[in-house]
Amino acid sequence: MVFVKRNSAAVGFRVLLIAMFGLFFKTSFAATHPIEASFRPDPAKPFANKFRNDTPNRALCADKPVFCAERNIHSLAMPMFFRVNGPILAGHSQRNGPMIKVPGWTDLEVTNTQTGETDVLKVRIAGIGSTYFIHDSVLALTGAAGDPGHRRLWSGSLWNVTPPCEGLYYSATDRASNFFWIIPEGAVCAKQAAYDLTKGFTINYADAGYMLFAYELMTPNPLKMAAGIYTGQVTYSVGPGQDFDFGDLMIPNDPIFQLTFTLTVEHTLKVEIPPGGNRIQLEPQGGWQAWLNQGRKPARLFRDQTFNLSASSRFKMQLECGTGQIGDTCVMQNAAGDQVPLEVLVSLPNGLANIDGGAVNRLPLRVSGAGSELFQPSFYVDRRPGTLHFEVQREGVEDMLKREGDTWTGTVSVIWDSEV
């Protein structure tokens, strides 16, 4: 008899077990900027072992999905805006005018809410988008209205940036212009005013109390994570000289910006045994004719039983003995109670490795689980064939043949356990 085990409950192959871990998002209401991602194995894409970002994009990446996909970035809104706390003077230094420096790669720990297992998620801010407002018209400042006036307002023309920064949006009214800047790791993007701005300057998307930001994620390998919901957060400081730095004159309405993350991991562990595969009849190589016709004792009795395995996560295997055990393996016995050891071995399909990273070929299974404590997929293994090998070796066969006419039976449970 062969079994699959999940959460320490053995289920016979008469009932096909699909170990699906259904998980659901849990959004923290304490944070206003949640980011959610999930992993679910896809038989159509067994090598696509990455999290999917489930957070809808805003603005840039909603408008330019191909552009963002090529750069592996996403965009959202943040409830924040900046106001100047003094005049911006023509020809100012970098820190005394509008500039933007954003956080680079940051490691944050995500924790499985059920098991406490942790992993590391990396995130960086990749860009800022908003609208700047001047509290005077460009016509009054530069002598030109609308777009020509904004072109004159800044050194180098336009509210745009030079490499390595990349400016994307530009449209202007008499007192405002929108923009989105892509900001590489460690870069500072800045503009220098060509005219004095003494009546006020604000960065505030559409005067709606928020800004836009682009971010990039480096998620953990989901195949090495246990199923469950993982949560974590990163907190940034905002203001002059802080994580989000808009220069010495630009003051935020909120000195803290926080991102919360929810990663959902679902895994599949499914074992399919063909009909009748739970009844194993051991025979010599070539059958019993050599023994019956020529008296030639068989060297061993064996039977190989194939199965199909689907697995997207690590698991372990071991034996449980229904009849009895000798040492670390199970037995077969006759009506008199005589016992011989039964060896059970496993060969797993390509894509599954043992704890040393090697292929799994005729690996002995033990009651203690020794040697089969961890099997790890390198990609989603979907209905790939494996083999269970059942054997009684020569010494055991000789003991069995001393009692001709006896029937030897045994019950063995082979366990696949996802709780590693």
C-alpha positions in Angstrom: 0.0 0.0 0.0 1.3 3.4 -0.9 0.2 6.7 0.6 0.6 10.5 0.3 0.8 12.5 3.4 0.0 16.2 3.9 -0.1 17.9 7.3 0.7 14.6 9.0 -2.5 12.9 7.7 -2.0 9.8 5.6 -4.4 9.3 2.7 -4.5 6.1 0.6 -4.1 6.1 -3.1 -7.7 5.0 -3.4 -8.4 8.7 -2.8 -6.2 10.8 -5.0 -4.7 13.6 -3.0 -3.9 16.9 -4.5 -2.0 19.0 -2.0 -3.1 22.5 -3.0 -2.4 25.3 -0.6 -5.1 27.9 -1.1 -4.0 31.3 0.1 -5.6 34.7 0.2 -4.4 38.2 0.4 -4.6 40.1 3.6 -4.3 43.8 3.2 -3.1 45.9 6.2 -5.4 48.8 6.7 -2.6 50.6 8.6 -0.8 51.2 5.3 -2.1 53.1 2.3 0.4 51.7 -0.3 0.1 47.9 -0.3 1.8 45.8 -3.0 0.6 42.3 -3.6 2.2 39.5 -5.6 1.5 35.8 -6.0 3.0 32.5 -7.2 0.8 29.7 -8.5 2.4 26.9 -10.6 1.3 26.9 -14.2 1.5 23.6 -16.1 1.6 25.6 -19.4 4.7 27.5 -18.1 6.7 25.1 -15.9 9.8 27.2 -16.1 8.1 30.5 -15.2 8.9 30.3 -11.6 8.5 33.9 -10.6 6.0 35.9 -8.6 3.3 37.8 -10.5 2.7 41.4 -9.4 -1.0 41.6 -8.7 -1.1 45.3 -7.9 -2.8 47.3 -10.6 -0.5 50.0 -12.2 -1.3 53.7 -12.1 -0.3 56.3 -14.7 3.1 55.5 -16.3 2.9 51.7 -16.4 -0.8 51.7 -17.1 -0.2 54.0 -20.1 3.1 52.4 -21.3 3.0 48.7 -20.3 5.6 47.6 -22.8 8.0 50.4 -21.7 7.6 49.3 -18.1 7.8 45.5 -18.8 11.2 46.1 -20.6 12.5 47.8 -17.5 10.8 45.4 -15.0 9.1 48.4 -13.2 5.6 49.2 -12.0 4.0 52.4 -11.0 1.6 53.5 -8.2 0.4 56.6 -6.4 1.7 57.8 -3.1 -0.3 60.2 -0.8 2.4 62.9 -0.6 3.3 66.4 -2.0 6.0 69.0 -1.5 5.9 72.7 -1.0 8.9 75.1 -1.1 9.8 76.8 2.1 11.7 79.7 0.6 12.4 81.4 -2.8 14.0 79.5 -5.6 16.6 81.9 -7.1 17.8 81.8 -10.7 21.1 79.9 -11.1 20.7 78.2 -7.7 22.9 75.3 -6.5 21.5 71.8 -6.9 20.1 71.5 -3.3 18.5 75.0 -3.4 16.2 74.1 -6.2 14.0 71.2 -7.3 15.9 67.9 -7.3 14.9 64.3 -6.7 16.9 61.5 -5.1 15.1 58.3 -4.3 16.0 55.1 -2.3 18.0 52.4 -4.1 17.8 48.7 -3.5 16.6 47.9 -0.1 16.3 44.4 1.5 13.3 43.7 3.6 12.3 40.5 5.4 8.9 38.9 4.5 7.5 36.4 7.1 5.1 33.5 6.6 2.2 34.4 8.8 1.6 30.7 9.6 5.0 29.1 10.0 7.2 32.1 10.8 9.6 31.2 7.9 11.3 34.2 6.5 12.8 35.2 3.1 14.2 38.4 1.6 12.5 40.7 -0.9 14.4 43.5 -2.6 12.8 46.8 -3.7 14.0 50.0 -5.2 12.2 53.2 -6.2 12.8 53.7 -9.9 11.1 57.0 -10.7 8.8 59.9 -9.7 5.9 61.5 -11.5 3.9 64.5 -10.6 2.9 68.1 -11.5 4.8 71.2 -10.6 2.9 74.4 -9.9 4.3 77.9 -9.9 2.4 80.5 -8.0 2.9 83.0 -10.8 2.3 82.7 -14.5 5.2 81.9 -16.9 4.0 84.8 -18.9 4.7 87.2 -16.0 8.0 85.5 -15.2 9.5 84.9 -18.7 7.4 87.0 -21.1 6.0 84.0 -22.8 2.8 82.1 -22.1 2.1 78.3 -21.9 4.7 75.9 -23.3 7.2 78.5 -24.6 7.2 80.1 -21.2 8.0 76.8 -19.4 10.8 76.2 -21.9 12.4 79.5 -20.9 11.8 79.0 -17.2 14.5 76.3 -16.7 18.1 76.1 -17.8 18.5 73.6 -20.6 14.9 74.1 -21.7 11.8 72.4 -20.4 11.2 70.6 -17.1 13.3 67.7 -18.3 16.5 65.9 -17.2 19.7 64.8 -18.7 21.1 61.2 -18.6 21.3 59.0 -16.7 17.9 60.3 -15.7 15.1 60.0 -18.2 12.2 62.3 -18.6 9.0 60.9 -20.1 5.9 63.2 -19.7 5.7 66.8 -20.6 2.6 69.0 -21.0 2.1 72.5 -19.7 -0.4 75.1 -18.8 0.3 78.7 -17.8 1.1 77.7 -14.2 1.7 74.0 -14.2 3.5 71.2 -16.0 3.4 67.4 -15.5 6.3 65.0 -15.7 7.6 61.5 -15.0 11.3 61.0 -14.4 12.9 57.5 -14.5 15.7 57.6 -11.9 18.6 55.0 -12.1 20.1 53.5 -9.0 22.1 56.2 -7.0 21.3 59.0 -9.5 20.1 62.5 -8.6 17.8 64.3 -11.1 17.6 68.0 -10.9 16.7 71.2 -12.7 18.0 74.8 -12.4 15.6 77.7 -12.6 16.5 80.5 -15.1 14.2 82.9 -13.3 13.5 83.7 -9.6 10.5 81.8 -8.2 9.6 83.9 -5.2 5.8 83.4 -4.9 5.8 79.7 -4.3 6.5 76.3 -5.9 4.7 73.0 -5.3 5.1 69.4 -6.5 1.7 67.8 -6.3 0.1 65.6 -8.9 -2.9 67.4 -10.4 -3.2 69.3 -7.1 -4.8 66.1 -5.7 -2.6 65.5 -2.7 -0.5 62.7 -4.1 2.4 61.8 -6.4 3.3 58.9 -8.6 6.2 56.6 -8.2 7.8 53.7 -10.1 9.3 50.7 -8.3 11.2 47.6 -9.2 11.1 44.3 -7.2 13.4 41.3 -6.9 11.3 38.6 -5.4 12.6 35.4 -3.7 12.5 32.0 -5.5 9.0 30.7 -4.8 10.0 27.1 -5.3 12.2 27.3 -2.2 9.4 28.9 -0.1 6.8 27.1 1.9 3.2 27.7 0.9 1.6 30.5 2.8 1.1 34.3 3.0 4.3 36.3 3.5 4.1 39.9 4.8 6.7 42.6 5.3 7.1 46.3 5.1 9.7 48.9 4.4 9.6 52.4 5.8 11.3 55.4 4.1 12.1 58.8 5.5 11.1 61.8 3.4 12.6 65.3 3.4 16.0 67.1 3.0 18.8 64.6 3.2 16.4 61.6 3.8 15.7 58.5 1.7 13.4 60.6 -0.5 15.3 63.8 -1.0 13.9 66.7 -3.0 16.5 69.2 -1.9 16.8 71.6 1.0 13.8 73.8 0.0 11.2 71.2 -0.8 9.3 70.1 2.3 6.9 67.1 2.3 3.5 67.0 3.9 4.5 63.6 5.5 8.0 62.7 6.6 7.3 58.9 6.3 6.5 56.8 3.3 5.8 53.1 3.8 5.3 50.2 1.5 3.7 47.0 2.7 4.0 43.7 0.9 1.9 40.6 0.7 3.3 37.6 -1.1 1.0 34.6 -1.7 2.6 31.3 -2.4 0.5 28.3 -3.6 2.1 25.0 -4.3 1.0 21.7 -5.8 2.0 18.2 -4.6 0.1 15.5 -6.5 0.9 11.8 -6.9 -1.0 9.6 -9.3 -0.7 5.8 -9.1 -2.3 3.8 -12.0 -5.3 1.6 -11.1 -4.2 -1.5 -9.1 -0.8 0.1 -8.4 -1.4 -0.2 -4.6 -1.1 -4.0 -4.8 2.5 -5.1 -5.5 3.4 -8.7 -6.4 7.1 -9.5 -6.1 8.7 -11.9 -8.6 12.2 -13.0 -9.7 13.7 -11.7 -12.9 12.0 -13.4 -15.8 9.3 -14.9 -13.5 9.2 -18.2 -11.5 9.9 -20.7 -14.4 13.6 -21.0 -13.7 12.9 -22.0 -10.1 10.0 -24.3 -10.9 11.6 -26.0 -13.9 15.3 -26.0 -13.0 15.3 -25.4 -9.2 17.4 -22.3 -9.8 17.0 -20.0 -6.7 16.2 -16.4 -7.6 18.7 -13.8 -6.5 16.0 -11.4 -5.5 12.3 -10.7 -5.7 11.2 -7.3 -7.0 8.6 -5.2 -8.7 8.8 -1.6 -10.0 5.7 0.6 -9.8 5.5 3.8 -11.8 3.7 6.9 -10.8 3.2 10.4 -12.1 4.3 13.3 -9.9 3.4 17.0 -9.9 5.4 19.2 -7.6 6.2 22.8 -7.3 7.7 22.8 -3.8 10.1 20.9 -1.6 8.9 17.7 0.1 10.3 14.7 1.9 9.6 11.0 1.8 9.6 8.1 4.3 8.1 4.8 5.1 5.4 3.6 7.6 5.2 -0.1 8.2 1.9 -1.8 8.7 3.2 -5.3 9.2 6.4 -4.7 11.1 10.0 -3.4 10.6 13.5 -4.7 10.8 16.1 -1.9 11.5 15.0 1.1 9.4 12.9 -0.7 6.8 9.6 -2.6 6.6 9.1 -6.4 6.4 7.1 -9.1 4.7 6.0 -12.1 6.8 4.3 -15.4 6.6 1.5 -16.9 8.6 3.9 -18.2 11.2 5.2 -14.7 11.9 8.6 -15.2 10.2 9.8 -11.9 8.7 12.2 -10.8 5.9 13.3 -7.2 5.2 11.6 -5.4 2.3 13.6 -2.7 0.6 11.7 0.3 -0.9 13.6 2.7 -3.2 12.5 5.7 -5.3 13.5 7.2 -8.5 12.2 10.8 -9.1 11.7 12.6 -12.4 14.1 15.1 -13.9 13.8 18.5 -12.2 13.8 17.1 -8.7 17.1 17.0 -6.7 18.0 15.5 -3.3 19.5 17.5 -0.5 23.0 17.4 -2.2 21.6 18.7 -5.5 22.0 15.3 -7.2 19.5 13.3 -9.3 17.3 10.9 -7.3 17.9 7.4 -8.7 17.0 4.3 -6.7 17.3 6.1 -3.4 16.4 3.9 -0.4 13.5 5.1 1.7 13.7 4.6 5.4 11.2 4.6 8.3 13.3 7.3 9.9 13.3 9.3 6.7 17.1 9.4 6.7 18.5 10.3 3.2 15.2 11.5 1.9 14.7 14.6 4.1 14.5 17.0 1.3 13.7 17.0 -2.4 13.7 20.3 -4.2 12.3 21.1 -7.7 14.3 23.4 -10.0 11.2 24.0 -12.0 7.5 23.0 -11.8 7.4 19.3 -12.4 4.0 18.5 -14.0 2.9 14.9 -14.2 6.4 13.5 -14.8 6.9 9.8 -14.3 8.8 8.3 -11.3 9.3 4.8 -10.0 9.0 3.0 -6.6 11.2 -0.1 -6.5 10.2 -2.9 -4.1 12.8 -5.6 -3.4 13.6 -8.6 -1.2 17.3 -9.3 -1.5 19.1 -12.7 -1.7 19.3 -13.4 2.0 15.7 -12.7 2.5 14.7 -14.8 -0.5 16.7 -17.8 0.8 14.7 -17.5 4.1 11.5 -17.4 2.2 12.3 -20.5 0.1 13.0 -22.6 3.1 9.3 -22.5 3.8 7.9 -23.6 0.4 4.2 -23.0 -0.1 4.0 -20.1 2.4 2.5 -16.8 1.4 4.4 -13.7 2.4 2.6 -10.4 2.7 3.3 -6.9 4.0 1.8 -3.5 4.1 4.0 -0.4 3.5 3.0 3.2 3.4 5.2 5.4 1.2 4.7 9.0 2.3 5.2 12.2 0.4 5.2 15.0 3.0 5.2 18.7 2.1 5.9 19.8 5.6 9.7 20.0 5.4 
